[in-house]
Amino acid sequence: MKRLAWLLTLPLAVVIVVFAVNNRTPVPMDPWPLDQPFAVPLYIIVLGALLLGFIAGALVQWAAAGKRRSQARRNLRRLNELERAGAAAKTAGANSNSPSGDPGQTNTRLLTAAES
């Protein structure tokens, strides 16, 4: 898996470096609320826009997955409750083989559950 990550990351990094080297021309920027225009290399504008788009997409995806994360937390809590209840029932069944209190009588319900 690490090799696949490197096979994808390395060519992408090379493309980004080549793009940055070939687009160092300053471009004038005049942000709307500010009265002071300034020059920025073109690659910074393009890569900055890509980065902002990536972050915005990640935030939208994170927000959209909120229902699934909360459902997974509820399922995990329910699973833990059931495991604790099962362990408590198992220890309670092991401590008392006879629900009627007669030591000579075995609990057939526990035996049939253990056999199946």
JORA-V795809 format. One record per run of one state. SS is the DSSP state (@ for helix, = for strand, . for the rest). FROM is the first residue (numbers start at 1). LEN is the number of residues. If there is no record, write none. Layout:
SS:FROM:LEN
SS:FROM:LEN
This chain:
.:1:1
@:2:21
.:23:3
=:26:4
.:30:8
=:38:4
@:42:23
.:65:1
@:66:30
.:96:12
@:108:8
.:116:1
